[in-house]
Amino acid sequence: MQLFFKRGTLETQQTIIIVFIIVVLILLGMTVFYRYMNLSVKNEFNEYEKKSFDNLLLTFPMIPEIVCSSYGVKENLCVDSIKIDSFYVLSEKEDNYYLSKLGARNITVTLLYPEYKGYWRIYDNIPNICLSTLIKRTPVSVYIADKDEYGIGEMVIQGCFD
Amino acid sequence: MGLLMVVILIIIGAVFYLKYAVLSDKDESFQSTEREIQAVNSVKALMNLETCNVTIKKAIDMCSNQEDLCGELSCDYLDDFIKNVYSKVIEDDYLFLVFEGNSEILRVEQNKCEYGVSSGDQYIQEGSNYYIVRLKICYR
Protein backbone atom coordinates (compact mmCIF):
# COMPACT_ATOMS: atom_id res chain seq x y z
CA MET A 1 0.00 0.00 0.00
CA GLN A 2 2.82 2.30 0.97
CA LEU A 3 4.76 1.36 -2.21
CA PHE A 4 1.66 1.93 -4.40
CA PHE A 5 1.16 5.40 -2.90
CA LYS A 6 4.83 6.29 -3.52
CA ARG A 7 4.64 5.15 -7.17
CA GLY A 8 1.46 7.23 -7.68
CA THR A 9 3.12 10.27 -6.18
CA LEU A 10 6.16 9.76 -8.36
CA GLU A 11 4.05 9.47 -11.52
CA THR A 12 2.08 12.57 -10.59
CA GLN A 13 5.31 14.46 -10.06
CA GLN A 14 6.64 13.21 -13.40
CA THR A 15 3.43 14.31 -15.11
CA ILE A 16 3.66 17.75 -13.52
CA ILE A 17 7.27 18.09 -14.60
CA ILE A 18 6.47 17.02 -18.18
CA VAL A 19 3.45 19.35 -18.34
CA PHE A 20 5.66 22.13 -17.00
CA ILE A 21 8.35 21.43 -19.62
CA ILE A 22 5.74 21.32 -22.38
CA VAL A 23 4.24 24.63 -21.22
CA VAL A 24 7.74 26.18 -21.14
CA LEU A 25 8.44 24.84 -24.63
CA ILE A 26 5.12 26.18 -25.93
CA LEU A 27 5.80 29.61 -24.40
CA LEU A 28 9.32 29.59 -25.81
CA GLY A 29 7.97 28.57 -29.21
CA MET A 30 5.33 31.30 -29.15
CA THR A 31 7.92 33.91 -28.22
CA VAL A 32 10.30 32.80 -30.97
CA PHE A 33 7.43 32.58 -33.46
CA TYR A 34 6.17 36.07 -32.54
CA ARG A 35 9.65 37.56 -32.88
CA TYR A 36 10.25 35.75 -36.13
CA MET A 37 6.92 36.89 -37.58
CA ASN A 38 7.60 40.44 -36.42
CA LEU A 39 11.02 40.40 -38.09
CA SER A 40 9.58 38.78 -41.20
CA VAL A 41 6.90 41.47 -41.55
CA LYS A 42 9.53 44.19 -41.03
CA ASN A 43 11.80 42.58 -43.63
CA GLU A 44 8.98 42.30 -46.14
CA PHE A 45 8.07 45.94 -45.59
CA ASN A 46 11.71 46.98 -46.09
CA GLU A 47 11.87 44.81 -49.20
CA TYR A 48 8.73 46.46 -50.54
CA GLU A 49 10.19 49.90 -49.79
CA LYS A 50 13.41 49.01 -51.63
CA LYS A 51 11.52 47.64 -54.61
CA SER A 52 9.36 50.74 -54.86
CA PHE A 53 12.54 52.82 -54.52
CA ASP A 54 14.10 50.85 -57.37
CA ASN A 55 10.94 51.27 -59.43
CA LEU A 56 11.14 55.00 -58.83
CA LEU A 57 14.48 55.02 -60.63
CA LEU A 58 12.69 53.66 -63.69
CA THR A 59 9.33 55.42 -63.45
CA PHE A 60 10.12 58.85 -61.99
CA PRO A 61 11.75 60.28 -65.17
CA MET A 62 8.52 59.36 -66.99
CA ILE A 63 5.95 61.06 -64.74
CA PRO A 64 3.84 63.62 -66.63
CA GLU A 65 4.94 66.43 -64.29
CA ILE A 66 8.51 66.40 -65.65
CA VAL A 67 8.62 64.36 -68.87
CA CYS A 68 9.19 66.11 -72.22
CA SER A 69 5.97 66.46 -74.16
CA SER A 70 4.40 68.47 -76.91
CA TYR A 71 0.69 69.29 -76.59
CA GLY A 72 0.43 66.57 -73.95
CA VAL A 73 2.03 63.89 -76.10
CA LYS A 74 5.30 62.39 -74.93
CA GLU A 75 8.06 62.96 -77.45
CA ASN A 76 11.60 61.82 -76.77
CA LEU A 77 12.04 60.24 -73.38
CA CYS A 78 13.64 63.05 -71.41
CA VAL A 79 13.04 65.41 -68.53
CA ASP A 80 12.21 69.02 -69.31
CA SER A 81 14.25 71.62 -67.38
CA ILE A 82 11.34 74.08 -67.26
CA LYS A 83 8.97 71.42 -65.95
CA ILE A 84 11.53 70.44 -63.31
CA ASP A 85 11.56 74.00 -61.91
CA SER A 86 7.77 74.10 -61.90
CA PHE A 87 7.53 70.67 -60.30
CA TYR A 88 9.81 71.73 -57.44
CA VAL A 89 7.45 74.60 -56.61
CA LEU A 90 4.41 72.33 -57.00
CA SER A 91 5.88 69.60 -54.77
CA GLU A 92 6.50 72.16 -52.00
CA LYS A 93 2.92 73.33 -52.29
CA GLU A 94 1.35 69.87 -52.49
CA ASP A 95 3.81 68.21 -50.12
CA ASN A 96 1.33 65.75 -48.56
CA TYR A 97 0.21 64.43 -51.94
CA TYR A 98 3.75 63.91 -53.20
CA LEU A 99 4.91 62.50 -49.86
CA SER A 100 2.30 59.77 -50.17
CA LYS A 101 3.18 59.22 -53.83
CA LEU A 102 6.98 59.41 -53.75
CA GLY A 103 7.81 58.93 -50.08
CA ALA A 104 10.64 60.56 -48.14
CA ARG A 105 13.08 61.27 -50.96
CA ASN A 106 15.49 63.84 -52.29
CA ILE A 107 15.71 63.92 -56.07
CA THR A 108 18.23 65.98 -58.02
CA VAL A 109 19.57 66.14 -61.57
CA THR A 110 23.12 67.25 -62.38
CA LEU A 111 24.04 67.95 -65.97
CA LEU A 112 27.00 65.86 -67.15
CA TYR A 113 26.97 66.65 -70.86
CA PRO A 114 27.36 69.29 -72.32
CA GLU A 115 29.82 70.63 -69.81
CA TYR A 116 28.16 73.75 -68.59
CA LYS A 117 26.77 74.21 -65.17
CA GLY A 118 23.39 72.63 -64.66
CA TYR A 119 21.88 71.46 -61.41
CA TRP A 120 18.22 71.03 -60.57
CA ARG A 121 16.54 70.14 -57.32
CA ILE A 122 13.42 68.26 -58.31
CA TYR A 123 12.02 67.03 -55.03
CA ASP A 124 13.11 67.68 -51.50
CA ASN A 125 11.33 65.78 -48.76
CA ILE A 126 13.80 63.94 -46.56
CA PRO A 127 13.23 64.35 -42.82
CA ASN A 128 16.06 65.61 -40.61
CA ILE A 129 16.17 62.40 -38.60
CA CYS A 130 16.74 59.39 -40.83
CA LEU A 131 18.01 56.00 -39.64
CA SER A 132 19.42 54.90 -42.98
CA THR A 133 19.62 56.42 -46.42
CA LEU A 134 19.95 54.70 -49.77
CA ILE A 135 21.21 56.49 -52.87
CA LYS A 136 20.50 55.38 -56.45
CA ARG A 137 21.64 57.12 -59.59
CA THR A 138 20.93 56.82 -63.29
CA PRO A 139 21.68 58.83 -66.41
CA VAL A 140 18.71 60.71 -67.87
CA SER A 141 18.18 62.73 -70.99
CA VAL A 142 17.57 66.39 -70.15
CA TYR A 143 15.94 68.95 -72.44
CA ILE A 144 17.64 72.26 -71.68
CA ALA A 145 14.83 74.64 -72.55
CA ASP A 146 16.73 77.95 -72.53
CA LYS A 147 19.28 76.60 -75.03
CA ASP A 148 16.79 74.41 -76.94
CA GLU A 149 19.05 71.38 -76.86
CA TYR A 150 19.35 67.99 -75.23
CA GLY A 151 21.94 66.97 -72.68
CA ILE A 152 22.65 64.05 -70.39
CA GLY A 153 22.24 64.44 -66.68
CA GLU A 154 22.61 62.21 -63.66
CA MET A 155 19.47 61.73 -61.63
CA VAL A 156 20.20 61.00 -57.98
CA ILE A 157 17.44 59.66 -55.79
CA GLN A 158 18.12 59.58 -52.08
CA GLY A 159 15.69 57.60 -49.97
CA CYS A 160 15.14 57.56 -46.23
CA PHE A 161 14.47 54.20 -44.57
CA ASP A 162 13.69 53.30 -40.96
CA MET B 1 7.12 11.80 -25.26
CA GLY B 2 10.83 12.55 -25.64
CA LEU B 3 10.83 11.30 -29.22
CA LEU B 4 7.83 13.51 -30.03
CA MET B 5 9.67 16.56 -28.71
CA VAL B 6 12.74 15.74 -30.79
CA VAL B 7 10.57 15.36 -33.91
CA ILE B 8 8.79 18.68 -33.24
CA LEU B 9 12.11 20.46 -32.72
CA ILE B 10 13.52 19.01 -35.95
CA ILE B 11 10.40 20.15 -37.86
CA ILE B 12 10.69 23.68 -36.42
CA GLY B 13 14.40 23.77 -37.34
CA ALA B 14 13.66 22.56 -40.89
CA VAL B 15 10.96 25.22 -41.38
CA PHE B 16 13.40 27.98 -40.29
CA TYR B 17 16.14 26.59 -42.54
CA LEU B 18 13.84 26.45 -45.57
CA LYS B 19 12.57 29.96 -44.94
CA TYR B 20 16.11 31.43 -44.82
CA ALA B 21 17.35 29.30 -47.74
CA VAL B 22 14.51 30.54 -49.97
CA LEU B 23 15.02 34.22 -49.01
CA SER B 24 18.81 34.25 -49.39
CA ASP B 25 19.69 35.99 -52.73
CA LYS B 26 17.22 38.84 -53.10
CA ASP B 27 19.73 41.70 -53.14
CA GLU B 28 21.53 40.46 -56.27
CA SER B 29 18.43 40.80 -58.48
CA PHE B 30 17.89 44.30 -57.07
CA GLN B 31 21.45 45.31 -58.06
CA SER B 32 21.05 43.81 -61.48
CA THR B 33 17.84 45.74 -62.14
CA GLU B 34 19.41 49.05 -61.16
CA ARG B 35 22.37 48.47 -63.47
CA GLU B 36 20.13 47.43 -66.35
CA ILE B 37 18.17 50.66 -65.89
CA GLN B 38 21.46 52.61 -66.00
CA ALA B 39 22.52 50.89 -69.23
CA VAL B 40 19.15 51.41 -70.95
CA ASN B 41 18.97 55.07 -69.87
CA SER B 42 22.53 55.69 -71.11
CA VAL B 43 21.52 54.52 -74.60
CA LYS B 44 18.25 56.46 -74.64
CA ALA B 45 19.92 59.65 -73.41
CA LEU B 46 22.60 59.37 -76.09
CA MET B 47 19.99 58.95 -78.83
CA ASN B 48 18.42 62.34 -78.00
CA LEU B 49 21.68 64.25 -78.51
CA GLU B 50 22.66 66.19 -81.59
CA THR B 51 26.07 66.73 -83.11
CA CYS B 52 27.14 68.66 -86.18
CA ASN B 53 23.50 69.73 -86.62
CA VAL B 54 22.30 66.14 -87.01
CA THR B 55 20.74 63.78 -84.51
CA ILE B 56 22.68 60.72 -83.37
CA LYS B 57 20.10 58.55 -85.13
CA LYS B 58 20.82 60.39 -88.37
CA ALA B 59 24.57 60.12 -87.75
CA ILE B 60 24.20 56.33 -87.31
CA ASP B 61 22.27 56.21 -90.58
CA MET B 62 25.07 58.20 -92.26
CA CYS B 63 27.64 55.82 -90.75
CA SER B 64 25.72 52.91 -92.23
CA ASN B 65 25.91 54.61 -95.67
CA GLN B 66 29.64 55.47 -95.27
CA GLU B 67 28.89 59.19 -95.58
CA ASP B 68 30.98 62.08 -94.27
CA LEU B 69 30.04 64.10 -91.21
CA CYS B 70 31.79 67.37 -90.26
CA GLY B 71 34.64 66.74 -92.68
CA GLU B 72 35.41 63.15 -91.68
CA LEU B 73 33.96 59.70 -92.06
CA SER B 74 30.77 59.65 -89.99
CA CYS B 75 31.68 56.36 -88.25
CA ASP B 76 35.02 57.81 -87.07
CA TYR B 77 33.29 61.02 -86.02
CA LEU B 78 30.65 59.05 -84.08
CA ASP B 79 33.34 56.96 -82.42
CA ASP B 80 35.05 60.09 -81.05
CA PHE B 81 31.75 61.74 -80.13
CA ILE B 82 30.39 58.73 -78.22
CA LYS B 83 33.69 58.29 -76.38
CA ASN B 84 33.64 61.96 -75.44
CA VAL B 85 30.05 61.83 -74.16
CA TYR B 86 30.33 58.53 -72.28
CA SER B 87 33.62 59.59 -70.66
CA LYS B 88 31.47 62.07 -68.72
CA VAL B 89 28.53 59.75 -68.09
CA ILE B 90 29.93 56.24 -67.54
CA GLU B 91 32.76 55.71 -65.10
CA ASP B 92 33.34 52.05 -66.02
CA ASP B 93 34.43 50.24 -69.16
CA TYR B 94 31.78 49.76 -71.82
CA LEU B 95 31.07 48.33 -75.24
CA PHE B 96 28.68 50.19 -77.54
CA LEU B 97 27.48 48.35 -80.64
CA VAL B 98 25.19 49.27 -83.51
CA PHE B 99 23.79 46.64 -85.87
CA GLU B 100 21.90 46.88 -89.11
CA GLY B 101 20.19 43.53 -89.38
CA ASN B 102 22.92 41.08 -88.42
CA SER B 103 25.89 43.15 -89.55
CA GLU B 104 27.78 45.31 -87.10
CA ILE B 105 28.20 48.87 -88.39
CA LEU B 106 29.69 50.63 -85.36
CA ARG B 107 31.73 49.44 -82.42
CA VAL B 108 32.88 51.79 -79.68
CA GLU B 109 34.81 50.24 -76.82
CA GLN B 110 36.33 51.70 -73.70
CA ASN B 111 39.14 49.34 -72.69
CA LYS B 112 38.19 45.69 -72.91
CA CYS B 113 34.64 44.98 -71.83
CA GLU B 114 33.70 41.31 -71.94
CA TYR B 115 31.42 40.58 -69.00
CA GLY B 116 28.92 43.17 -67.89
CA VAL B 117 25.35 44.33 -67.75
CA SER B 118 23.69 44.82 -71.13
CA SER B 119 20.97 47.27 -72.07
CA GLY B 120 19.51 44.59 -74.32
CA ASP B 121 18.55 45.43 -77.89
CA GLN B 122 17.31 49.00 -78.30
CA TYR B 123 15.65 49.57 -81.66
CA ILE B 124 15.99 52.93 -83.37
CA GLN B 125 14.44 54.11 -86.60
CA GLU B 126 15.77 56.70 -89.03
CA GLY B 127 13.59 57.13 -92.10
CA SER B 128 12.82 53.66 -93.32
CA ASN B 129 15.91 52.09 -91.76
CA TYR B 130 16.03 50.23 -88.48
CA TYR B 131 19.09 49.80 -86.30
CA ILE B 132 19.76 47.82 -83.16
CA VAL B 133 21.82 49.53 -80.47
CA ARG B 134 23.34 47.62 -77.58
CA LEU B 135 25.38 48.95 -74.67
CA LYS B 136 27.25 46.72 -72.27
CA ILE B 137 28.73 48.24 -69.12
CA CYS B 138 31.46 46.28 -67.35
CA TYR B 139 31.26 47.42 -63.74
CA ARG B 140 34.59 47.37 -61.97
HADDOCK unambig.tbl for C-alpha pairs under 7 A between the chains (distance, minus, plus):
assign (segid A and resid 54 and name CA) (segid B and resid 34 and name CA) 6.77 0.50 0.50
assign (segid A and resid 58 and name CA) (segid B and resid 37 and name CA) 6.62 0.50 0.50
assign (segid A and resid 76 and name CA) (segid B and resid 48 and name CA) 6.95 0.50 0.50
assign (segid A and resid 112 and name CA) (segid B and resid 88 and name CA) 6.06 0.50 0.50
assign (segid A and resid 112 and name CA) (segid B and resid 89 and name CA) 6.37 0.50 0.50
assign (segid A and resid 113 and name CA) (segid B and resid 85 and name CA) 6.60 0.50 0.50
assign (segid A and resid 113 and name CA) (segid B and resid 88 and name CA) 6.77 0.50 0.50
assign (segid A and resid 138 and name CA) (segid B and resid 38 and name CA) 5.03 0.50 0.50
assign (segid A and resid 139 and name CA) (segid B and resid 38 and name CA) 6.24 0.50 0.50
assign (segid A and resid 139 and name CA) (segid B and resid 41 and name CA) 5.79 0.50 0.50
assign (segid A and resid 139 and name CA) (segid B and resid 42 and name CA) 5.71 0.50 0.50
assign (segid A and resid 140 and name CA) (segid B and resid 41 and name CA) 5.99 0.50 0.50
assign (segid A and resid 140 and name CA) (segid B and resid 45 and name CA) 5.77 0.50 0.50
assign (segid A and resid 141 and name CA) (segid B and resid 45 and name CA) 4.28 0.50 0.50
assign (segid A and resid 150 and name CA) (segid B and resid 48 and name CA) 6.36 0.50 0.50
assign (segid A and resid 150 and name CA) (segid B and resid 49 and name CA) 5.49 0.50 0.50
assign (segid A and resid 151 and name CA) (segid B and resid 49 and name CA) 6.44 0.50 0.50
assign (segid A and resid 152 and name CA) (segid B and resid 45 and name CA) 5.99 0.50 0.50
